[in-house]
Amino acid sequence: MAVGGAVGAVLRHTAQVVAPTGGGGGFPWTVLAINVVGAALLALLPALAAVRRSPVLAAGLGPGLLGGFTTLSAASEDTRVLLAADRPVLAGAYLIGTLAACLLAVTVVSLLAPPAAQDSVAAGEGDG
């Protein structure tokens, strides 16, 4: 899990270096995208048979890799920066928009996941 977390954090940092946004009160598109993509991938994990069969793989990819990749702390800091830049409406839109976009991503992935995978996860059975 620790290795996955380190890799996820490096991927997040790389994305923020390659596509820096949000500085000086601008909209933090990169962190928003990171969190939405991470939420969708977390929702997708139970659809993967290998993840359902291996608690170690599930922990390495879920809380490890994707936990290191997604970032509530950066989203919170971005909100604080927007508020400090006297942009409270944008800060609120970012805060609510992040939550809504992540929930929408999870919902879409859940709707597209194979029903058998959803059933085994809901029953706590996995594949193995």
CORUR-V450202 format. One record per pair of residues at least 12 apart in sequence whose C-alpha atoms are under 8 Angstrom apart, sorted by the first residue. I is the first residue (numbers start at 1). J is the second residue. If there is no record, write none. Layout:
# CORUR-V450202
I;J  I;J
This chain:
# CORUR-V450202
1;56  1;59  1;60  1;61  1;63  1;64  1;65  2;60  2;64  3;60  3;64  3;65  4;60  4;61  4;64  4;65  4;66  4;68  5;60  5;63  5;64  5;65  5;66  5;67  5;68  5;69  6;64  6;65  6;68  7;65  7;68  7;69  8;64  8;65  8;66  8;67  8;68  8;69  8;70  9;65  9;68  9;69  10;69  11;69  12;34  12;68  12;69  12;70  15;30  16;30  16;31  22;78  24;81  24;82  24;85  25;81  25;82  25;84  25;85  25;87  26;82  27;90  27;94  28;78  31;71  31;74  31;75  32;75  32;98  34;69  34;70  34;71  35;69  35;70  35;71  35;98  35;102  36;98  36;101  36;102  36;105  37;102  37;105  38;66  38;69  38;70  39;70  39;102  39;103  39;105  39;106  40;102  40;105  40;106  40;109  41;66  42;62  42;66  42;106  43;106  43;109  43;110  44;109  44;110  44;113  45;58  45;62  46;117  46;118  46;121  47;113  47;114  47;117  47;118  48;117  49;117  49;127  52;121  52;126  52;127  52;128  53;126  53;127  53;128  75;95  79;91  79;92  79;94  79;95
